Amino acid sequence: MKKISLNILGEKFEINLENEFFEYVKEDLIKLQNSTPKELLFLILEKDKKEYEILKKIENFGREGE
Protein backbone atom coordinates (compact mmCIF):
# COMPACT_ATOMS: atom_id res chain seq x y z
CA MET A 1 0.00 0.00 0.00
CA LYS A 2 1.32 3.44 -0.93
CA LYS A 3 0.21 6.70 0.66
CA ILE A 4 0.18 9.45 -1.98
CA SER A 5 -0.06 13.19 -1.44
CA LEU A 6 -1.39 15.20 -4.38
CA ASN A 7 -2.00 18.88 -5.00
CA ILE A 8 -4.69 19.31 -7.64
CA LEU A 9 -5.99 22.77 -8.53
CA GLY A 10 -4.69 24.08 -5.22
CA GLU A 11 -6.38 21.42 -3.11
CA LYS A 12 -4.34 18.82 -1.26
CA PHE A 13 -5.32 15.16 -1.19
CA GLU A 14 -3.86 12.14 0.56
CA ILE A 15 -4.89 8.74 -0.75
CA ASN A 16 -3.83 5.14 -0.21
CA LEU A 17 -3.33 3.00 -3.29
CA GLU A 18 -2.48 -0.64 -3.73
CA ASN A 19 1.05 -0.96 -5.11
CA GLU A 20 -0.04 -2.62 -8.36
CA PHE A 21 -2.75 -0.01 -9.00
CA PHE A 22 -0.28 2.78 -8.21
CA GLU A 23 2.05 1.47 -10.90
CA TYR A 24 -0.87 1.48 -13.33
CA VAL A 25 -1.94 5.09 -12.61
CA LYS A 26 1.32 6.82 -11.67
CA GLU A 27 1.74 8.54 -15.05
CA ASP A 28 -1.75 10.03 -14.73
CA LEU A 29 -0.98 11.13 -11.17
CA ILE A 30 2.09 12.96 -12.43
CA LYS A 31 -0.02 14.67 -15.11
CA LEU A 32 -2.54 15.75 -12.46
CA GLN A 33 0.05 17.55 -10.36
CA ASN A 34 -0.09 21.30 -11.05
CA SER A 35 -2.34 20.81 -14.04
CA THR A 36 -4.68 23.41 -15.48
CA PRO A 37 -8.44 22.86 -15.81
CA LYS A 38 -7.94 22.45 -19.57
CA GLU A 39 -5.32 19.73 -19.03
CA LEU A 40 -7.65 17.95 -16.60
CA LEU A 41 -10.47 18.07 -19.12
CA PHE A 42 -8.33 16.55 -21.86
CA LEU A 43 -7.01 13.86 -19.51
CA ILE A 44 -10.58 12.87 -18.59
CA LEU A 45 -11.71 12.89 -22.22
CA GLU A 46 -8.72 10.82 -23.27
CA LYS A 47 -9.51 8.19 -20.62
CA ASP A 48 -13.21 8.20 -21.49
CA LYS A 49 -12.43 7.72 -25.17
CA LYS A 50 -10.21 4.72 -24.43
CA GLU A 51 -12.89 3.20 -22.21
CA TYR A 52 -15.56 3.82 -24.86
CA GLU A 53 -13.45 2.17 -27.57
CA ILE A 54 -12.81 -0.87 -25.37
CA LEU A 55 -16.51 -1.21 -24.57
CA LYS A 56 -17.41 -0.96 -28.27
CA LYS A 57 -14.88 -3.72 -29.09
CA ILE A 58 -16.35 -5.92 -26.38
CA GLU A 59 -19.85 -5.23 -27.68
CA ASN A 60 -18.84 -6.05 -31.26
CA PHE A 61 -17.04 -9.19 -30.15
CA GLY A 62 -20.18 -10.31 -28.31
CA ARG A 63 -22.27 -9.80 -31.44
CA GLU A 64 -19.87 -11.88 -33.54
CA GLY A 65 -20.34 -14.80 -31.17
CA GLU A 66 -24.12 -14.86 -31.58
WOVENNOR-V538025 format. One line per field, one symbol per residue. ss: DSSP state (H for helix, E for strand, - for the rest). phi: phi as a letter, one per 20 degrees, with the letter a starting at -180 (. if undefined). burial: I if it has 16 or more other ideal C-beta (glycine too) atoms within 10 Angstrom, else O. A space follows every 10 residues. Layout:
BEGIN
ss=???
phi=???
burial=???
END
This chain:
BEGIN
ss=-EEEEEEE-- EEEEEEE-HH HHHHHHHHHH HH----HHHH HHHHHHHHHH HHHHHHHHHH HHHH--
phi=.deddcccln decccdcfgf fgffdfffff fffleegfff gfffffffff ffffffffff ffffff
burial=OOOOOOOOOO OOOOOOIOOO OOOOOOOOOO OIOOIOOOOO OOOOOOOOOO OOOOOOOOOO OOOOOO
END
